[in-house]
């Protein structure tokens, strides 16, 4: 009797939960269906196939050579793609890739700048979404690469910084499963925001790009599969965070990036592939330690950078233990020298523990 009662209760609970979830699932499906249904029939059919070339062809046919119309249709496709993401991520990525490829055309960018901006910013939300990455990390990474290229061509620093932030976040999420693609995507993101104009327009986002990229390049597997690219990223992020605008946005983050970059170029595989990278990073750090503008933002700047440079330029990164060491250079420092306990920084918090003593002011 007791078992029967329990079975009935469980059945009732399951039915209740099912009834609670069903409206949500129905609403999501209805929303994505409405987004696709609003497309012209030929384009709707192409999107439903999940075939990127077919979607591109449909847009080109319907636009009949009109660049502005192509931009409008691409905007409609990217909106449908974002709404499809929850129910059909593979089709969403394919549709987004088609829309991005269409606005890659210079004529479309010139004739439909607002639509182009909408396409790249929406595409960034799609490829960074965990659902897209889980469904097809390779396709998500490829979409990020293409979107970054269009964002760079648009010459809109704010949009570019937004897309680059999403791209490097995607790279970090795939570094364990596809380190080569992760490092390459991180390198592209870092390079895209390396200009002074972008740093001045969006210093906080540029700082975030550099910080995330720095966490990627200290991964032992990243250095193993792409040592030259790791070296390039290390050089670039060091130079980026030495820019006063970026440094002032988050001094403790900048110091952590410098430390991680130094750790990255100190890895034996990186030194062997790009021996000049260590020299370049050291030169940049030395200049930064003597930069009075940086010291005005963080009075501990010279001491913190000098502590980084005091570490031997070699490290072992071949085991899981070393992975943790590389990600948090203070652990490496403890093996090589005995730092004092860092005090809590007064500026913006960062994801990693500051490695050096002194509180930025």
DRENBASE-566088 format. One record per residue (C-alpha): residue number from 1; residue in one letter; chain; y, z negated, x negated. Coordinates in steps of 0.02 Angstrom, whole numbers, always signed. Last residue first. Layout:
N
    n  res  chain   north      up    east
  NUM    a      A       Y       Z       X
...
END
This chain:
361
    n  res  chain   north      up    east
  361    x      A   +2658    +293   -2321
  360    x      A   +2486    +332   -2384
  359    x      A   +2384    +174   -2413
  358    x      A   +2314    +148   -2587
  357    x      A   +2141    +161   -2655
  356    x      A   +2036    +317   -2647
  355    x      A   +1892    +391   -2552
  354    x      A   +1966    +396   -2380
  353    x      A   +1821    +378   -2255
  352    x      A   +1785    +542   -2168
  351    x      A   +1840    +588   -1994
  350    x      A   +2023    +565   -2030
  349    x      A   +2146    +440   -1962
  348    x      A   +2331    +490   -1952
  347    x      A   +2446    +391   -2067
  346    x      A   +2440    +205   -2106
  345    x      A   +2284    +219   -2213
  344    x      A   +2165     +70   -2213
  343    x      A   +2146      -2   -2385
  342    x      A   +2021     +67   -2507
  341    x      A   +1910     -55   -2601
  340    x      A   +1934     -32   -2787
  339    x      A   +1840    +106   -2875
  338    x      A   +1697     +72   -2993
  337    x      A   +1653    +226   -3094
  336    x      A   +1516    +357   -3099
  335    x      A   +1393    +301   -2968
  334    x      A   +1530    +227   -2860
  333    x      A   +1626    +389   -2874
  332    x      A   +1481    +483   -2801
  331    x      A   +1481    +365   -2652
  330    x      A   +1670    +387   -2637
  329    x      A   +1640    +573   -2626
  328    x      A   +1579    +559   -2447
  327    x      A   +1505    +726   -2400
  326    x      A   +1435    +752   -2574
  325    x      A   +1353    +583   -2576
  324    x      A   +1276    +610   -2406
  323    x      A   +1203    +774   -2464
  322    x      A   +1148    +691   -2624
  321    x      A   +1034    +574   -2528
  320    x      A    +961    +726   -2440
  319    x      A    +916    +793   -2613
  318    x      A    +979    +928   -2731
  317    x      A   +1161    +884   -2752
  316    x      A   +1181    +812   -2927
  315    x      A   +1359    +799   -2989
  314    x      A   +1461    +861   -3136
  313    x      A   +1649    +865   -3167
  312    x      A   +1658    +683   -3222
  311    x      A   +1776    +582   -3112
  310    x      A   +1949    +549   -3180
  309    x      A   +2018    +698   -3084
  308    x      A   +1988    +613   -2918
  307    x      A   +2070    +453   -2981
  306    x      A   +2218    +555   -3039
  305    x      A   +2235    +624   -2863
  304    x      A   +2238    +450   -2788
  303    x      A   +2359    +380   -2916
  302    x      A   +2482    +525   -2897
  301    x      A   +2476    +521   -2705
  300    x      A   +2492    +333   -2682
  299    x      A   +2673    +348   -2622
  298    x      A   +2617    +465   -2483
  297    x      A   +2744    +574   -2394
  296    x      A   +2875    +554   -2532
  295    x      A   +2734    +581   -2657
  294    x      A   +2701    +752   -2583
  293    x      A   +2883    +802   -2608
  292    x      A   +2880    +732   -2785
  291    x      A   +2740    +850   -2837
  290    x      A   +2664    +780   -2997
  289    x      A   +2495    +741   -2921
  288    x      A   +2500    +910   -2834
  287    x      A   +2520   +1002   -2999
  286    x      A   +2369    +911   -3070
  285    x      A   +2270    +949   -2913
  284    x      A   +2309   +1134   -2925
  283    x      A   +2261   +1141   -3109
  282    x      A   +2100   +1045   -3077
  281    x      A   +2054   +1165   -2936
  280    x      A   +2088   +1316   -3046
  279    x      A   +1988   +1248   -3193
  278    x      A   +1843   +1203   -3080
  277    x      A   +1844   +1377   -3004
  276    x      A   +1835   +1463   -3173
  275    x      A   +1650   +1424   -3190
  274    x      A   +1606   +1527   -3037
  273    x      A   +1418   +1554   -3022
  272    x      A   +1362   +1422   -3148
  271    x      A   +1491   +1296   -3092
  270    x      A   +1441   +1325   -2911
  269    x      A   +1257   +1297   -2946
  268    x      A   +1296   +1142   -3051
  267    x      A   +1402   +1060   -2914
  266    x      A   +1572   +1014   -2985
  265    x      A   +1658   +1148   -2883
  264    x      A   +1606   +1058   -2724
  263    x      A   +1652    +884   -2784
  262    x      A   +1827    +943   -2831
  261    x      A   +1844   +1023   -2659
  260    x      A   +1783    +863   -2577
  259    x      A   +1912    +758   -2671
  258    x      A   +2053    +878   -2630
  257    x      A   +2000    +883   -2447
  256    x      A   +1998    +692   -2443
  255    x      A   +2174    +686   -2515
  254    x      A   +2235    +809   -2384
  253    x      A   +2155    +707   -2245
  252    x      A   +2244    +551   -2309
  251    x      A   +2410    +645   -2309
  250    x      A   +2396    +715   -2132
  249    x      A   +2540    +824   -2070
  248    x      A   +2637    +791   -2231
  247    x      A   +2504    +880   -2333
  246    x      A   +2510   +1034   -2221
  245    x      A   +2699   +1052   -2233
  244    x      A   +2700   +1005   -2418
  243    x      A   +2572   +1140   -2465
  242    x      A   +2446   +1050   -2574
  241    x      A   +2328   +1052   -2424
  240    x      A   +2319   +1241   -2433
  239    x      A   +2297   +1253   -2622
  238    x      A   +2149   +1136   -2619
  237    x      A   +2078   +1226   -2468
  236    x      A   +2088   +1393   -2560
  235    x      A   +2005   +1338   -2722
  234    x      A   +1863   +1251   -2633
  233    x      A   +1839   +1401   -2517
  232    x      A   +1824   +1518   -2665
  231    x      A   +1699   +1404   -2753
  230    x      A   +1594   +1392   -2595
  229    x      A   +1598   +1582   -2584
  228    x      A   +1535   +1594   -2762
  227    x      A   +1397   +1466   -2731
  226    x      A   +1329   +1550   -2573
  225    x      A   +1147   +1502   -2543
  224    x      A   +1134   +1348   -2655
  223    x      A   +1311   +1285   -2630
  222    x      A   +1289   +1289   -2442
  221    x      A   +1121   +1203   -2457
  220    x      A   +1199   +1062   -2556
  219    x      A   +1332   +1030   -2422
  218    x      A   +1497    +997   -2509
  217    x      A   +1562   +1163   -2446
  216    x      A   +1547   +1119   -2262
  215    x      A   +1648    +957   -2267
  214    x      A   +1788   +1049   -2356
  213    x      A   +1790   +1182   -2220
  212    x      A   +1817   +1047   -2090
  211    x      A   +1964    +973   -2184
  210    x      A   +2042   +1142   -2222
  209    x      A   +2036   +1196   -2040
  208    x      A   +2103   +1027   -1983
  207    x      A   +2249   +1040   -2104
  206    x      A   +2287   +1213   -2036
  205    x      A   +2285   +1140   -1861
  204    x      A   +2407   +1003   -1909
  203    x      A   +2521   +1122   -2005
  202    x      A   +2541   +1250   -1864
  201    x      A   +2698   +1354   -1893
  200    x      A   +2731   +1298   -2072
  199    x      A   +2552   +1325   -2129
  198    x      A   +2546   +1493   -2039
  197    x      A   +2705   +1551   -2127
  196    x      A   +2642   +1491   -2296
  195    x      A   +2487   +1599   -2286
  194    x      A   +2316   +1519   -2307
  193    x      A   +2273   +1518   -2123
  192    x      A   +2160   +1673   -2123
  191    x      A   +2083   +1630   -2291
  190    x      A   +2019   +1464   -2223
  189    x      A   +1942   +1545   -2070
  188    x      A   +1861   +1683   -2172
  187    x      A   +1789   +1558   -2296
  186    x      A   +1723   +1450   -2155
  185    x      A   +1639   +1602   -2078
  184    x      A   +1557   +1646   -2245
  183    x      A   +1502   +1467   -2274
  182    x      A   +1425   +1454   -2101
  181    x      A   +1338   +1623   -2112
  180    x      A   +1254   +1572   -2275
  179    x      A   +1214   +1398   -2211
  178    x      A   +1118   +1458   -2058
  177    x      A   +1024   +1312   -1980
  176    x      A   +1112   +1164   -2062
  175    x      A   +1281   +1250   -2072
  174    x      A   +1277   +1303   -1890
  173    x      A   +1390   +1168   -1817
  172    x      A   +1507   +1170   -1966
  171    x      A   +1535   +1356   -1945
  170    x      A   +1576   +1336   -1762
  169    x      A   +1708   +1208   -1808
  168    x      A   +1773   +1332   -1937
  167    x      A   +1790   +1464   -1803
  166    x      A   +1873   +1350   -1675
  165    x      A   +2006   +1297   -1799
  164    x      A   +2030   +1477   -1853
  163    x      A   +2057   +1531   -1673
  162    x      A   +2192   +1399   -1646
  161    x      A   +2275   +1436   -1812
  160    x      A   +2280   +1622   -1771
  159    x      A   +2356   +1589   -1601
  158    x      A   +2493   +1484   -1679
  157    x      A   +2526   +1607   -1819
  156    x      A   +2541   +1760   -1707
  155    x      A   +2520   +1905   -1828
  154    x      A   +2407   +1995   -1703
  153    x      A   +2305   +2068   -1847
  152    x      A   +2247   +1895   -1899
  151    x      A   +2192   +1855   -1721
  150    x      A   +2095   +2018   -1713
  149    x      A   +1999   +1977   -1872
  148    x      A   +1968   +1798   -1815
  147    x      A   +1893   +1863   -1654
  146    x      A   +1772   +1975   -1748
  145    x      A   +1711   +1832   -1858
  144    x      A   +1697   +1712   -1712
  143    x      A   +1597   +1839   -1612
  142    x      A   +1479   +1860   -1760
  141    x      A   +1456   +1671   -1769
  140    x      A   +1419   +1662   -1583
  139    x      A   +1294   +1804   -1601
  138    x      A   +1205   +1714   -1742
  137    x      A   +1208   +1548   -1650
  136    x      A   +1124   +1621   -1497
  135    x      A   +1093   +1506   -1348
  134    x      A   +1131   +1344   -1438
  133    x      A   +1294   +1412   -1507
  132    x      A   +1347   +1477   -1337
  131    x      A   +1308   +1312   -1251
  130    x      A   +1392   +1214   -1390
  129    x      A   +1556   +1305   -1352
  128    x      A   +1641   +1366   -1510
  127    x      A   +1603   +1548   -1470
  126    x      A   +1671   +1536   -1292
  125    x      A   +1832   +1441   -1322
  124    x      A   +1873   +1562   -1463
  123    x      A   +1841   +1710   -1348
  122    x      A   +1968   +1636   -1228
  121    x      A   +2099   +1628   -1367
  120    x      A   +2058   +1803   -1427
  119    x      A   +2061   +1884   -1254
  118    x      A   +2218   +1795   -1195
  117    x      A   +2313   +1850   -1350
  116    x      A   +2257   +2029   -1325
  115    x      A   +2308   +2021   -1142
  114    x      A   +2480   +1961   -1191
  113    x      A   +2498   +2094   -1325
  112    x      A   +2451   +2240   -1211
  111    x      A   +2529   +2399   -1278
  110    x      A   +2537   +2347   -1462
  109    x      A   +2368   +2258   -1467
  108    x      A   +2290   +2400   -1367
  107    x      A   +2356   +2530   -1488
  106    x      A   +2296   +2430   -1637
  105    x      A   +2117   +2431   -1572
  104    x      A   +2038   +2260   -1599
  103    x      A   +2076   +2234   -1415
  102    x      A   +1921   +2334   -1369
  101    x      A   +1809   +2243   -1493
  100    x      A   +1863   +2075   -1425
   99    x      A   +1820   +2126   -1247
   98    x      A   +1648   +2188   -1301
   97    x      A   +1611   +2028   -1398
   96    x      A   +1662   +1924   -1246
   95    x      A   +1543   +2023   -1136
   94    x      A   +1398   +1998   -1257
   93    x      A   +1436   +1812   -1277
   92    x      A   +1440   +1789   -1089
   91    x      A   +1280   +1888   -1064
   90    x      A   +1189   +1773   -1185
   89    x      A   +1270   +1618   -1108
   88    x      A   +1207   +1654    -932
   87    x      A   +1239   +1506    -815
   86    x      A   +1368   +1401    -906
   85    x      A   +1444   +1545   -1002
   84    x      A   +1468   +1659    -852
   83    x      A   +1639   +1586    -816
   82    x      A   +1696   +1621    -993
   81    x      A   +1627   +1798    -986
   80    x      A   +1714   +1836    -821
   79    x      A   +1879   +1788    -897
   78    x      A   +1839   +1893   -1051
   77    x      A   +1799   +2043    -941
   76    x      A   +1962   +2032    -842
   75    x      A   +2062   +2021   -1003
   74    x      A   +1969   +2171   -1073
   73    x      A   +2014   +2267    -915
   72    x      A   +2199   +2228    -938
   71    x      A   +2193   +2277   -1122
   70    x      A   +2108   +2441   -1082
   69    x      A   +2243   +2470    -951
   68    x      A   +2376   +2449   -1085
   67    x      A   +2286   +2567   -1202
   66    x      A   +2272   +2707   -1074
   65    x      A   +2135   +2822   -1139
   64    x      A   +2047   +2838    -973
   63    x      A   +2050   +2649    -944
   62    x      A   +1893   +2660    -838
   61    x      A   +1798   +2758    -969
   60    x      A   +1852   +2646   -1114
   59    x      A   +1810   +2488   -1018
   58    x      A   +1639   +2556    -968
   57    x      A   +1603   +2608   -1147
   56    x      A   +1645   +2435   -1211
   55    x      A   +1531   +2357   -1081
   54    x      A   +1389   +2474   -1127
   53    x      A   +1414   +2437   -1312
   52    x      A   +1403   +2248   -1278
   51    x      A   +1246   +2250   -1170
   50    x      A   +1229   +2096   -1060
   49    x      A   +1166   +2209    -920
   48    x      A   +1271   +2113    -793
   47    x      A   +1429   +2157    -890
   46    x      A   +1388   +2342    -876
   45    x      A   +1360   +2333    -688
   44    x      A   +1524   +2241    -665
   43    x      A   +1613   +2372    -769
   42    x      A   +1547   +2511    -659
   41    x      A   +1586   +2415    -500
   40    x      A   +1765   +2364    -549
   39    x      A   +1768   +2178    -591
   38    x      A   +1801   +2047    -455
   37    x      A   +1615   +2026    -429
   36    x      A   +1594   +1961    -607
   35    x      A   +1717   +1819    -580
   34    x      A   +1650   +1784    -406
   33    x      A   +1472   +1771    -471
   32    x      A   +1527   +1651    -608
   31    x      A   +1613   +1540    -479
   30    x      A   +1466   +1549    -359
   29    x      A   +1342   +1499    -494
   28    x      A   +1448   +1352    -544
   27    x      A   +1473   +1299    -363
   26    x      A   +1286   +1313    -328
   25    x      A   +1245   +1206    -478
   24    x      A   +1368   +1074    -422
   23    x      A   +1308   +1083    -241
   22    x      A   +1126   +1064    -299
   21    x      A   +1152    +913    -410
   20    x      A   +1175    +785    -273
   19    x      A   +1037    +856    -162
   18    x      A    +916    +851    -307
   17    x      A    +966    +673    -346
   16    x      A    +933    +623    -165
   15    x      A    +766    +714    -163
   14    x      A    +714    +628    -323
   13    x      A    +764    +460    -252
   12    x      A    +665    +491     -93
   11    x      A    +511    +542    -190
   10    x      A    +526    +389    -300
    9    x      A    +540    +277    -146
    8    x      A    +391    +359     -62
    7    x      A    +286    +340    -217
    6    x      A    +335    +158    -230
    5    x      A    +286    +127     -49
    4    x      A    +120    +214     -74
    3    x      A     +85    +114    -231
    2    x      A    +120     -48    -139
    1    x      A      +0      +0      +0
END
